[in-house]
Amino acid sequence: MAAEDGAMSPTRMLAEGHLRVATGGGAPADGGIAVRHLPHHHAAKKGVGGKIEQDNLGVADPLPSQEFSKLVNGNNKVPGTLDDYRKLVVPVIEEYFSTGDVSLVASELKSLGSDQFHNYFVKKLISMAMDRHDKEKEMASILLSALYADLLGSSKMSEGFMMLLESAEDLSVDIPDAVDVLAVFIARAVVDEILPPVFLARARALLPESSKGIEVLLVAEKSYLSAPHHAELVERKWGGSTYFSVEEAKKRIQDILREYVESGDANEAFRCIRELGLPFFHHEVVKRALILGMENLSSQPLILKLLKESAAGCLITSNQVSKGFARVAESVDDLSLDIPSAKTLFDKLLSAAISEGWLDASFTKSAASDEDMVTASGEKVKRFKVESGHIIQEYFLSDDIPELIRSLQELSAPEYNAIFLKKLITLAMDRKNREKEMASVLLSSLRLELFSTDDIMKGFIMLLQSAEDTALDIVDAPSELALFLARAVIDEVLIPLNLDDISIKLRPNSCGSQTVQMASALLAARHSGERILRCWGGGTGWAVEDAKDKISKLLEEYKTGGDLGEACQCIRDLGMPFFNHEVVKKALVMAMEKQNEASILALLQECFSEGLITINQMTNGFGRVKEGLDDLILDIPNAQEKFGAYVELATGRGWLLPSFASLP
């Protein structure tokens, strides 16, 4: 497979404790717990007489290869190639499926010292589990969650899953239900928070439309992640060990901390934390300990002592400590409702942790919350708000998206994209339907060209957090904002799952939270797509397939002798500037098929010169054709040669971004 052989692929473009897993059924033998949204802990199996079986489970364990044995003993070199790594890592996975020993896998992967190949480990683990029983599938998910962050980085995790999506066709040959099984693995990774929800949208943009990978993503999103109570559904798909809910796990942690504050027995607290068997959930211990210290000032010395010694003894990793502090930093404003001096108290605990050396000093640079960014009083933020307001006002007058994008790029402040979105929608809500429609169309274009999903979500969170204040000036602000949110989902700026992520950031029963519920209700209604697209009297009213059909027809008409200016006007009338990459893609394919390169390239030149098709859309269109060349060659034998000539022409005329050359 191409991805395994190290060839450049969409995968590259994506780069957003001790544990033993039971290898048999039954409840945990030692009271271990597993948690929804978290990786699960299984206890070791018990043998005859209640003795815990560890290294000898009564079956012949597959032994590592000789090469691996030498490596573990320090008598071999670190694998220098993917082939070497592949030979060494397969026995590790086989042995894990037999023993369930997570700590051994972690130790052996560290011994390999080949971090650059960890994406292949993710792929190989899952592909091997897919062809086995549910037990191994569950074990694979547990292992990925246990190794995440400390050993498997976020980028390598995403790359590994992307490699699986790219090879979905090959997997389907040997595994008939590969699409559904891989969809469950992806949904489980999202639920376990080792893949960000935005992974689905990014992967979809990088895969060919008719590929099995796209089918996998659709099944993951619609059948699993969008289902009611999807977390429980996904976690129990393979008979997982969800013996305790998140709330019950949190209660156990709270009880441990309260008992510690009362007794002052740190060793007992360490023992209880260790027995939880949830090293990946230790950030919750840190978070609850800090909050307890803020609520009960007399307990602060004990709390700081517990956390310091836990970090020093590696009971709680530095990564988990940072996560715990970050979670408190995010919720400090809400905590202030119950603890008026929460901000001051938290800053004091933060300073103590940094000064004592068990929290990295760089934390203070990354701990600023979204609201900190909004309320920042720096001159740059103030100037950005004023200038972005002028840009938006001008856009409402001119309806010139390319000009707005150029102006926004000139501001050189991508870190304030969320502020721009908030400003755009706030100004549009106080205007007529025309401006509201223009704002939604602009948002779709910005999502493809400048803004990330994270930018979009942050902007909407800011809007929803201030919904009560906005309603003082705009009476129907909640309903208008719900329409903007629903329209963003219909336009594929956001995915339905993003609404859940946004809702988590809002206070329960707040105006913002109710607005999200309103948006969800709008999306759940019959024929919601068409209604929401036309809610302000605008929108194309077409589904994606209808839009593609319109594009094909206008290109066919142009090919048979249509006027250049008329063709440009038809593209403009589509009202989908964010979808113009489809025009580029279909035009290039038509040029290859119909032998009419001159007229097609003349159309693309005219569209580019007028600013009708931006350089980003042009690059995206060429990129999509490049990704599908292998399929095109089956019908057009000289497709590779023709495409090379088109790229050379486009590069010479400045149609493409410099980054195009690095695309796979």
C-alpha positions, 0 to 999 in steps of 0.5 A: 500500500502506498501509505505503508511504502512511505509515499506522500499521501493525504496522511501527510496533510493531516500532520490538528501508568501500568495497565494489563488488559484482560484477554478473556471475558468476565468482570474485572478481577480487581475492581478495575473500572472503565469510563465512558469517553475514556480508554478502559481498564481490564484486570488480569485474569484469575486462574485456579485458586484465585491466583492472578495469571500474568506471564503464564496464561496457559497458552503458547505466547507468540515470542518476538522475533530474534531481531526484536529480542536482540533489540530489547537486549540492546544488541541491535540497532534501531530499525532504520526503515519501515520494513525493519520496523514492520518486522519488529512490531508485528510480534509485539502486537501478536503478544499483546493480543495474547497477554493483554499487557499494555505496559509491555507494549509501551516498553517495547515501543520505547525500546524501538525508538522509531517515533517516525513510524508510530503512525504505522503501528496505529494502522497495523494494530487496527488492521490486525484487530479488524480480522479477529474477534471482538475481544481483540478489537476492544483490546486494540482500542484500549491500547491506543487510548492507554498509549495516547499522548505519552507515547503516541502523539496526536499527529501520528494517531491521525496519520495512522487512521488516515492510512487506514482510510486510504487502504479501505479498499484493500482491507475490504477484499480480505474483511467483508465488513471492513467499512463498518468495523473501521467506522467503529474504530474511528467513532471509538477513537473520537469518543475516547478523545484520541482523535479530534472530531474535526478529523472526519471533516479534514479526512473527507476533504482529502479522500476521493469522493467515491472511495471506501474511505469516504464511506467509512467516514459517513458510517462513523458519523451517521450510524455511530457518532450522531446516534442518541447516546452514541458514546455508550453505543460505541463503547459497548459495540464489542462488549467493552468493559463499561462498568462505571460511568464518567460520573461514578469515576469522578465520584470515586476521585472526589471521595479519595481526595476528601478522605485524604484531606481529612486524614492527611495520609498521602500514601493511602491516597497514592494507593487509591489513585493507583488502584483506580487503574486510570492513568489516562484520567489522572487529569481529573484527579488534578482538576478536582484536587485544585478545585477542592483547594480553592473551596477549602483554603486550609486544605491547600498545603495538603493538596499541593503536597499530594500533587507535587509528590504524585508528579515527582513519583511519576504516579501522575505524568507531567502531561496529565498535570498540565491537562488538569491545570488547563481544564481548571483554567478553562472553567475558572469563570464558571467557578467564580460564581461559587468561589468569588476569588477563584481566579486569584486562588487559581493563580496562586496554586499555578504559581506554586506549582511552577515555582516548585518545578512540577508544572512546566513554566510554559503552561502560562503561555498556553493556558489563556482561555477563549474568553481571555482572547475576546476580552484582551485589551491589547492594541492589536486586538482593538485595532483588529476589531475596528479594521475587521468591522470596516472590511465586513461593512464594505463586503455588505456593500460590494458582495466581493468575497475575493476582496474581503479574503485579500483584506483579511489576509493583509491583517495578518492576524489568523489568531483572531479568526474567531473574533472576525466570525463573531463580528461578522454574524453580530453585524449581520443579525442586526441587518436585513436578510440579504446581509444574513445570507451574505454572511453565511455564504462568506462563512462557507468560503472562509472555511475552505480558504482561511478558517479551521473548524476550530476557528469556526467553533470558537467564534460560535462559542463566543457568540453563544456565551454572549447571547444574553447580552446580544438579545438586549440589542437584537430581540430575536438574536437567539433564533437568528443565531440558531439559524446561523448555526444550523446553516453552518451545518447544512453548508458543511462548515461544521458537522453535527457532532460539532454542536455537541462539542460547542454545547459542552462549553456552555453553561447548562440552561443558559441562553447559548445552550438553549440556542444550540438545542434550537439549532439541533431541532431545526436540523432534525425537522423534515426537509430541514436542509432545503428550509434552512438554505432558504431561511433568508430567501437566499441560498442555492437550495440545491444539494451537493449532487444538484450543484455538481450537476449544474456545474457539469451542464454549464461546462457542457454548454460552454464546450459546445460553443457557449460564450466565455462571459456567459459561462462566467456569469453562470458560475457566478449565479451558482452562488457557491464560491466556496464550491468553485474547486468543483468547477476547476476539477470538472473543467480539467477532467473535461479537458482531458476527455474531450480534447478541448484544452484551449477553450477550457483553460481559457475559461479558467484563466478568465475566472481567475483574472476576474477573481471569480475563482480564487487561488485557493479554490484553484489549488484545491481543484487541481489538488483533487484531480491530482488525488484521483489520477490513478482512477482517471488513468483507467479511462484516460491513459494519458491523463498523467501527461495531460495533467502535468501540462496543465500544472505547468501552465497553471504554475506559470500563470500564477493560478496555484499556491506554492504549497501545491508542489508539496501535495502528494 
